[in-house]
Amino acid sequence: MSNQIETQIDVSLTERNRLTAFFRIILVLPVFIFVASFAPPSELFSDNWSAYGAGLLVLPAGLAIVFRQVYPSYVLAFNEALLSLQTRLDAYLLLLTDQYPSIEENDVVSVTFPEVDAKQLNRWLPLVKWFLALPLYLVGIIYVIYAAVLTLIGWFSILFTGNYPEFCAEGVVGTLAYWNRVVGYALLLVTDEYPTFSL
C-alpha cells in the first residue's frame, strides 16, 4: 500500500451541462474566493503562483515534526480539509464534474491522507524536502500545461457534443493526483516516501 495522498474523482463523461461548462470560470468565483480567504492577506492579491498553498499550515507542521516529533492532529485535519476543498474546486474548474464544489465533503471527489505517525517520519527531512522536491515541481509544471491543453479540448468537446473525452479525464485527474502527492510530500509533510513522477 502506498504511503502517499490518494486522490479519486468520479468524472462525468456523458450528458454534460453545456451552459455551465461555457460559464465555468464565472461560476467558480464564489468558491475560489472562499478558498482564497484561507491565504494570508498579503498573498490574496499577489500574482505569485506560490499563493496556491498559502493557506495550508506548512510551518506549524514542520516545526512540530522537527522539534517535538509530533504532527498535531488539528493541523493535519485542517490541511486535509483544505486540500480536499481545493481539489473539489479544481475538479469543477477543470470540467471533470458538473457538480458545484461543496465546501463540505462529497462523493464526487475523495482525497485520502496516509496514516501519519510523526515518530516514523524523519524529523530532519522537513528542513530539506522543499529542495528535494524541485524535480517534482519541474515535471509538475509540464503536467499542468498538459492538463490545460486537455481541459481546452474537453471544453470544446462538451460544448459541441455534450461529452467529456475519457483520455482528457485520465490526464487531468492524473495531474491533480500528482500535485496532491507532491504537496503531501514537500509541504504537508505527511510522508517521507518520495512521490513517483508518473501520472
Number of C-alpha atoms within 10 A of each C-alpha: 4 8 17 23 23 16 20 16 20 14 19 18 18 13 12 20 15 19 11 17 23 15 10 18 13 11 15 17 13 10 18 16 11 12 18 20 13 15 17 12 11 8 18 17 11 10 8 9 9 9 17 14 19 16 19 23 16 19 12 14 24 23 16 16 22 19 10 12 19 19 22 13 11 9 17 20 11 14 21 19 17 19 22 23 24 20 24 28 21 19 24 21 22 23 26 26 24 18 15 16 23 13 16 9 14 13 8 17 23 17 20 14 22 15 11 16 12 20 12 11 20 13 19 13 16 24 13 10 16 17 12 15 17 12 10 21 18 10 13 20 13 12 22 16 12 15 22 17 15 19 22 14 14 25 23 16 16 23 17 10 13 19 19 25 18 14 10 23 24 15 20 26 22 19 23 23 21 24 22 23 27 24 23 25 24 26 20 25 24 25 23 18 14 17 22 11 14 10 15
